[in-house]
Amino acid sequence: MREYALTFVIAMAVTYLLTPFVRRAAITFGAVPPVRDRDVHTEPIPRLGGIAIYGGFAAALLISYRLPHLQEVFVYDTWRGLLLAGGLITLIGIVDDRWGMSAVPKLAGQTVAAGILVASGVQMLWLPLPGTQLSLGPWLGAVVSILLIVVTINAVNFADGLDGLAAGIVAISAFAFFAYYYVAAVDQGFERQSYPAMIAIILAGVCIGFLLHNFNPARVFMGDTGSMLLGLLLTSITITVTGQFYPDGRTSVHGLALFLPVLLPLLVLALPLADLVLAVVRRTLAGKSPFAPDKKHLHHRLLELGHSHARAVLLMYLWAAIIAFASVSLSVFNSPLMVLAVTVLVAMCAVGLITLPRLRRRRSAVRLRDADEKVTDPPATPSGG
């Protein structure tokens, strides 16, 4: 655990220290786009913060490679492909943040980066089915893996609409992944799960380091440079060693733990994925391109309800944490009813917090109406005797 903690601190510190330099470089480079109609900020803010995120990730990964107790984690060369794919997606993001890029070439670049990951060994090997497993094979597994990576990249990109939103949600997701994989590696003896645990804690570190500059009011945005990189790294965590949890007589894995390697990314990214699906459906029904921007994302809905910028982000954090850690807890603890009860209770509190501004407005409207009625009512006349 000490090595993981050191890796987290390195990732957070390097990202935090690099971000001010990247911010100044973005201003010099001209990566400060004007405010658009769909933006919620009122002043131009520099982008390209993803460069600092990639720098923190690469530094922590390379330093971890030299730590004695983590060297056995690097027995597979997938980390080299991860660095290369991350570098490519960062370059694509730089071009998009500075000059703009249409949807087709951006999607092509995302597919190439995903292909690099798959070629390095980050590939879905099987899908769990009740009582059995479905082997995907090399070609189908590659296609499914690339599709999952590209979808997650765009889901995180869609979530990057408020100060600190994408970085916070991905940090929560990474902590949930780390908790799951660390328990699998240490308590249940799945040694190959140490690698995704390390990538997850590095990802959490770079998100926290950048979030210190990016939370409302943000001084710098990660831009597509960072959001696409976070989506790439997040997906690589879960599919790096998919297939290791199938019971083969040597393990006691059963129940939800069998399906969690596949279900966990969907559950952890439930909010961004739901936002992505709703946006595609909404825009398609309106006769627009699925990539056409608008101001109807989930975080925009929270702002319309009357929440402040920071409160809307914190509510999104809360929902992401509820879903992610409830999913992990169901596989770690042997009391699912208790986990579900606590989850439902916290979710009810979260719903109450979401509806609080509307309740306040109704209460204020009732008070104003009562005050108007008192003003318009004629004064009572004294009775004659």
N, C-alpha and C positions, 0 to 999 in steps of 0.2 A: 504493500500500500504506500510506503514512503516514496518509492520510485514513481508511482502514479501521481502522488501529490507534488513531487518535484517537477514532473513533466507538465502538470497543470499550471504551476506557478511560472515556469519558463514560457509557456505559450501565452499566458495572460500578460506577463511583463513585457515580452518582446512586442506583442501586438499593441499594447498600450503606449509603449515608447515610440513605436514606428508611426502611429497614426498622426501625430502633429506634423511630422515631416511629409507624410503623404498628403495631408491637407494642404500644406503650403505648395507642394509640387502640383497638386490639382489646380490650384488657383493660377499658378504660373503657366501651366499647360492649357488653361482655358476650359477645364472640365467643370464649369460652374454654369449649368444651363439656367435659363430664365424660368420663372415660376409659371407652371401650366395651369389650365383650368381645373384639372383633376387633383392638383396638389393641395395639401392642407397647410403647408407652410406658406408664409407670406414674403419671405426674403430668399434670394438665391443662396444656395448652400453647396459647397464643393462636394464632388463625388470621388470615385476611385478609392474609397476606403477599403475595398476588397484587396488592394495591394498589400496593405498592412496585415490583413487577415492571412493572406497567403504567406507573407514573410514570417509571421508568428508560427503558423502551422509548420512550415518547412524547418524553421530553427528548432522547434521542440522535437520534431520527428528525427532530425539528424543528431541532436544531442542525445535523445533517448537511445539511438543506435549505439552510442558509446557507453551507456550505463551497464554495469556488469549484470545486474539482475534482470535486465530487459533484453539482453542480446538474443536470448533464445526465442523471443517474440518475433525476431526478424528472420526466422528460418525460411520464410516464404518471401519471394521478391515482389509481392503485390504492392509493397510500399513504394517501390521505384515507379511503378505504373501510376500510382496515386499522385506522386509528385509531378510526373509528366502531364497527366490529364488535368491536374489542378492548375499547372502553369498554362496549359493551352486555354482552359476555360477562363482564366484570369485575363489573358491577352484578348480573347473575344470580348470580354466585358469592358476592357479598356477602350477598345474601338467603339463599342456601343455607347459607352458613357461620354466619350469625347465627340464622336462624329455622328452617332446614330447608326443603327443597322436594322434592316427590315427583318421580318419574321423568318423568311425562308433561309437566308444564309446563317442567321443565328441558330435556327434549329439544326442546320447541317453541322455547324461547329459543335453544338452540344452532342450530336450523335457521334462525331469523330472522337470527342473526349470520352464519351461512354464506351466507345469501341476500344480505346486504349486501355481503359480499366478492365474490360472483359478479357482482352488479350493478355493482360498481366495476371489473370487468375481470379478476378473479382466477378464471379459468375454464379447464377442460380443453378444448383445441381438437381434439385428435386422440389416437388410440392407435396405437402402432407395431405393425405386423405384418411378418413376414418378407417382404422385397421390396416392401412397400407401406406405406401408412398408412391408417387408418380415420378419416375425418372424422366427428366426433360431431354437428356442427350446434349451433345455439344452445340449443335446448331440451334435447336429450339431454346436451349438454356441461354445461349448468347443473345438471341432476339428478345427473350423475356427480360433479361438483365438490362439490355440497352434501353428497352421501353420503360422499365421501372426507373432507371437513372434519369432519363430525359423528363419523365413526368414529375419526379421529385424536384429536379432542378427548376422547372417552371412553377411548381406549387410554392416553393420557397420564394421565388421571384415575385409571384402574385401577392404573397404575404407581406412584402416589403413596401408597405404603404404609409406607415406612421413611424415616428422617431423611435428607434429601438425595438420595433415589433419583430422583425425577422431575426435579429440577433438574439433576442430574449427567448423566442419560441424554439429556435434551434438549440440554444444553451440548455433549456429545459429538456428537450428531446435527447440531447447528448448525455445529460446526467442520468436520464432514465435508462438509456442504452448501457451506460457504464455500470449502473447498479445491477442490471440484468446479467450482463456478460461477466462482471466481476464475480458475482455469486456462482455463475456457471463454471468459471475457471477455477475458483478457489474451493468452494464448498462441494461442487458436484464432480470435480476432476476433469472437466473438459479443457485441457491445456490450450487447445487451439483458440479458445475464446479469449485468451489474453491479448491477442492482436487487436480485435475490434474494441476491447476494453481500453486499450492504450489510445487508439485513434479517437474514441469517444471522449476521453478525458482531455485530449489535446484540443478537440473541437470545442468542448465546453470552455476551455481556457481562452481560446482566441475570441470566442463570442463575448465572454465577460470583459476581456481586455478592451475590445472595441466598443462594447456597450457603455463603458465609462465616458466615452466621447460622443456617443450616439443617442443616449437617452434624452428625452425631451427636457429642454430645448437642445436639439442636436447641433453640433458644430461641424459635423462632416457626415455624409451619407456613404454607405457601402456601395451603392449603385448596383447595376447588374454585375459588375466586377465581383462584388462580394456575395450577392444573393445567389447567383448561379454556382459560385464556388462552394457555398455552404450546402446547397442542395446536393451537389456532387459528392462531397465528403460524407454527408449524412447517409446517403444511400449506400455508399461503399462499406459503411460499418456493418450493416446487417447482412449483406449478401456475400461478404468475404468468405465466410465459412458455413453458409447455409448447407444443411444436410448432415451436420454433425450431431444432431439431436435425435435422430431416428433410433428407437430402441433396437439393439442388436444382441441382447442377451448379456451384454457387459455393463449396461447402465440401467438405472431405475427411472428413466424419464418417462413420464406419462401425462395424460390429461392436457391441460393448456400449455404446459412447457413444450410439448411436442409441436404444437402449432405456432408458438409464439415467435420463433425466428422469422416467420412469414407475416404473421399478424401484427407484430410489434411496430414495424415501420408505418403500417396503415393506421394503427391506433394512435401512435405518437404524433403522426402528422395529420390527424383527423381534421383539424381546423384548416390548415392550408389546403389540403386535398379537397375538402368540402367547398372551400371558397373557389378553388380552381374549377371544380365541376359546375358549381352554380354560375360562375362567370361565363363558362363556355356555353352552357344551356341558355342563359339569359341573352347573350349576344347573338347566338345562332337564331333564336326565336325572333329576335329583333331585326334579322336580316343583315347583321354585321359580322365582321371577321371575329373569330374567337380571341384574337390577340388585340382587338380594338380596345383601348383603355376607357374606363368609365369610373364613376364615383359611387358605385353600388356594392363594393366589397363589404365583408362583415365589419371591418373596422370603421368604414364610412357609416354603416348603419348605427353603430354605437355612438358616433358623433352626432348623428341626427336625433338620437334619443335624448341628447342633452349632456352626455358625458364629456368631460374635458379630455384633451389630448392624452395626458398622462394616465388618467383613470381608464380610458378606453384600452390603452396598451396593457395596463395592469390586469384588467379583466380578461383580456386575451391570454395573458400569462397564466392566470388562474385556471381557465378552462383547459389550456394545454397541459398544465401540471396535473389537473384532476384526471384527465384521460390517460396520460402517459404513466403516471405512478400507480394508478389503479390497475392498469394492465400488468405492470411489472409485479405489483404486490400479489395479484392473483396467482402468479407462477412461483413466487418465493415463499409465501406463507400458506399454511395448511388450514386456514380458516376463511374460506371464500365468503361466507355469509357476513362475517365481521367486516371484511374489506368492502363488500358491496354496501353494507349499511353506512359505513363511514363515507363512502363515495357519494351515495345518494344524499346524505346530510349536507356535505360540503357543496354538492351541486345545487341543492335547494337554496343554500345561502348565496351562491353565485348568481342564480336566477333573480333572487331578491335584490342583489346589488345592481344587476342590469336594469331592472324595472324601477329603481329608486328615483331617477330624474322624472319619469312619467308620473309617478305617484306624487312627487313634490309639485309638479305643474298642476295636477288635478286639485290638490289641496289649496294651492294658491288661487286657482280659478274659483273654487268654492268660497274662499274668503273674500275675494273681490266681489263676487255676486252677492254675498250676504251684506257686504258694506254698501253696495249700490242700492240694495233693497231698503236698507235703513235710511239712506239719504232721500230716496224717492217717496217713502211712506209719509202721508200727511200727518201733522202733529195731532194728537188727541185733543178734542174740545171738551172743556169742563161741562159737566151736566148741571142744568138749572135746578134750583130747589124752591 
